[in-house]
Amino acid sequence: MTESTTQPIDENPAQNHSKTAKSLVLVNTGDGKGKSSSAFGVMIRGVARDWNVAVVQFIKSGEWNVGEEKVGRQLGVDWFNEGEGFTWNSEDIDHDKALAAEGWQRAADLINAGEHQLIILDELTYLLNWEWIDAQPVYDTIRNRPEHVSIVVTGRDAPDELIAVADTVSEVRKVKHAFDEGILAKKGIDY
């Protein structure tokens, strides 16, 4: 039976599944809005399960004052801003690249330490695609993480090898976006 979106599902699609995993790797990619928002939903779920949660943001700086950071910190999430903002606003791309390398090292150390049950690597795909960091150590670190550490990676154009490492990959497709009509990002909706 194929899944239909016009009729209710009459059989449990997981009825023949019995495996569980100690951790998962999720990748939220695509050109649509909601990749990070989805990851922060998982952050809330982790906190609700009394998990130790960390977020490493690779592009957004701490000066952005994003809503999810405010709430995350209130909930006890370890939060690290490892970027300076959008590349088109950069005054020194080499400095941004150095921050990316430092940020990845922090993320790798957090993963390898095994003190968190969930680590969100927000906008990591950009660093991989721009070749600001060496990709193979990223894939190896994620693949060889402590067995209880789940990871969520966000960003457009997830590389094929990252997709291969992941257990679940969701592509957020843009149908329409306010930015295309010249509307700037809105506090409370976009950040």
Phi, psi and omega per residue, in radians:
M1 nan 2.276 3.077
T2 -1.615 2.570 -3.131
E3 -1.230 2.314 3.123
S4 -1.997 2.452 3.100
T5 -1.555 -0.110 -3.112
T6 -1.761 -0.194 -3.129
Q7 -2.243 2.586 3.083
P8 -1.120 2.612 3.093
I9 -1.362 2.257 -3.089
D10 -1.805 -0.061 3.074
E11 -2.236 2.515 3.081
N12 -1.181 2.021 -3.095
P13 -1.178 -0.249 -3.134
A14 -1.839 0.207 -3.036
Q15 -1.085 -0.472 -3.134
N16 -1.774 0.265 -3.140
H17 -1.896 2.326 -3.133
S18 -2.326 -0.011 -3.128
K19 -1.338 2.576 2.963
T20 -2.192 2.801 3.127
A21 -2.180 2.532 3.098
K22 -1.318 -0.413 3.080
S23 -2.768 2.880 3.130
L24 -2.398 2.729 2.987
V25 -1.995 2.125 3.109
L26 -1.953 2.457 3.047
V27 -2.175 2.171 3.062
N28 -1.909 1.955 -3.057
T29 -2.304 -3.139 3.108
G30 1.999 3.040 -3.059
D31 -1.670 0.056 -3.108
G32 -1.605 2.909 3.103
K33 -1.413 2.415 3.048
G34 2.201 -0.007 -3.117
K35 -1.134 -0.922 3.125
S36 -1.218 -0.690 3.128
S37 -0.995 -0.722 3.093
S38 -1.111 -0.750 3.125
A39 -1.067 -0.668 -3.125
F40 -1.288 -0.406 2.959
G41 -1.122 -0.721 3.076
V42 -1.144 -0.654 3.080
M43 -0.971 -0.821 3.134
I44 -1.066 -0.732 3.115
R45 -1.078 -0.747 3.127
G46 -1.086 -0.807 3.115
V47 -1.049 -0.720 -3.133
A48 -1.109 -0.401 3.105
R49 -1.660 0.220 3.139
D50 1.115 0.505 3.055
W51 -1.399 2.654 2.957
N52 -1.463 2.096 -3.005
V53 -2.108 2.458 3.045
A54 -2.263 2.575 3.049
V55 -2.201 2.277 3.013
V56 -2.070 2.013 3.105
Q57 -1.762 2.157 -3.009
F58 -1.630 -0.283 -3.125
I59 -1.991 -0.857 -3.087
K60 -1.185 2.402 3.099
S61 -1.607 2.897 3.097
G62 -1.146 -0.298 -3.136
E63 -1.319 -0.196 -3.116
W64 -1.217 -0.457 -3.131
N65 0.956 0.919 -3.105
V66 -1.306 2.532 -3.092
G67 -1.051 -0.686 -3.109
E68 -1.152 -0.564 3.075
E69 -1.175 -0.774 3.141
K70 -0.992 -0.865 -3.132
V71 -1.182 -0.748 3.130
G72 -0.995 -0.829 3.133
R73 -1.102 -0.696 3.107
Q74 -1.064 -0.539 -3.120
L75 -1.553 0.006 3.104
G76 1.588 0.239 3.104
V77 -1.288 2.353 3.032
D78 -1.347 2.104 -2.976
W79 -2.143 2.275 -3.105
F80 -2.282 2.141 3.050
N81 -1.729 2.074 -3.029
E82 -2.055 0.395 -3.125
G83 -2.399 3.089 -3.138
E84 -1.976 -0.060 -3.122
G85 2.069 -2.905 -3.092
F86 -1.078 2.481 -3.112
T87 -1.089 -0.551 -3.113
W88 -1.229 -0.237 3.067
N89 -1.719 0.012 -3.029
S90 -1.196 2.422 3.030
E91 -1.702 -0.201 -3.096
D92 -2.781 1.611 -3.111
I93 -1.067 -0.631 3.113
D94 -1.079 -0.647 3.064
H95 -1.125 -0.732 3.116
D96 -1.080 -0.710 3.101
K97 -1.104 -0.718 3.117
A98 -1.122 -0.710 3.073
L99 -1.078 -0.673 3.116
A100 -1.079 -0.774 3.130
A101 -1.113 -0.751 3.098
E102 -1.118 -0.709 3.129
G103 -1.108 -0.765 3.106
W104 -1.096 -0.710 3.131
Q105 -1.061 -0.724 3.084
R106 -1.064 -0.798 -3.136
A107 -1.075 -0.780 3.132
A108 -1.081 -0.726 3.109
D109 -1.104 -0.731 3.105
L110 -1.086 -0.780 3.134
I111 -1.077 -0.899 -3.065
N112 -1.155 -0.510 3.137
A113 -1.148 -0.523 3.095
G114 1.240 0.331 -3.121
E115 -1.510 -0.185 -3.131
H116 -2.008 2.470 3.039
Q117 -1.502 -0.333 -3.142
L118 -2.485 2.277 3.069
I119 -2.272 2.193 3.118
I120 -1.792 2.201 3.126
L121 -1.919 1.506 -3.000
D122 -1.364 2.130 3.094
E123 1.213 0.472 3.106
L124 -1.129 -0.549 -3.069
T125 -1.024 -0.552 -3.133
Y126 -1.102 -0.763 -3.136
L127 -1.079 -0.642 3.111
L128 -1.214 -0.830 -3.087
N129 -1.185 -0.588 3.135
W130 -1.449 -0.078 -3.110
E131 1.050 0.637 3.069
W132 -1.380 -0.388 3.054
I133 -2.336 2.748 3.110
D134 -1.277 2.161 -3.012
A135 -1.247 -0.687 -3.017
Q136 -1.030 -0.752 3.071
P137 -1.074 -0.519 3.087
V138 -1.132 -0.884 -3.127
Y139 -1.085 -0.735 -3.141
D140 -1.119 -0.735 -3.141
T141 -1.111 -0.771 3.132
I142 -1.148 -0.788 -3.123
R143 -1.091 -0.675 -3.030
N144 -1.775 0.356 -3.118
R145 -1.095 2.786 3.009
P146 -0.958 2.509 -2.950
E147 -1.101 -0.315 -3.114
H148 -1.704 0.035 -3.064
V149 -1.701 1.953 3.036
S150 -1.563 2.599 -3.083
I151 -2.328 2.410 3.002
V152 -2.079 2.196 3.104
V153 -1.984 2.355 3.102
T154 -2.132 2.812 3.036
G155 2.350 2.735 3.132
R156 -1.195 2.763 2.965
D157 0.931 0.896 3.108
A158 -0.975 2.231 3.128
P159 -1.110 2.659 -3.099
D160 -0.973 -0.700 -3.107
E161 -1.203 -0.579 3.053
L162 -1.145 -0.737 3.093
I163 -1.055 -0.697 3.139
A164 -1.129 -0.616 -3.133
V165 -1.281 -0.489 -3.033
A166 -1.296 2.672 3.011
D167 -1.563 -0.639 -3.117
T168 -2.334 2.263 3.101
V169 -2.210 2.199 3.088
S170 -2.061 2.334 3.097
E171 -1.878 2.097 3.117
V172 -1.624 1.996 -3.055
R173 -1.755 2.301 3.100
K174 -1.376 2.162 2.984
V175 -1.710 -0.710 3.137
K176 -2.794 2.512 3.130
H177 -2.470 2.356 -3.117
A178 -0.990 -0.587 -3.133
F179 -1.031 -0.596 3.125
D180 -1.119 -0.356 3.105
E181 -1.710 0.193 3.100
G182 1.509 0.180 -3.123
I183 -1.558 2.158 -3.117
L184 -1.260 2.815 3.112
A185 -0.972 2.464 -3.068
K186 -1.937 2.242 3.048
K187 -1.007 2.426 3.134
G188 1.554 -0.374 3.090
I189 -1.936 -0.889 -3.075
D190 -1.721 -0.391 3.117
Y191 -2.801 nan nan
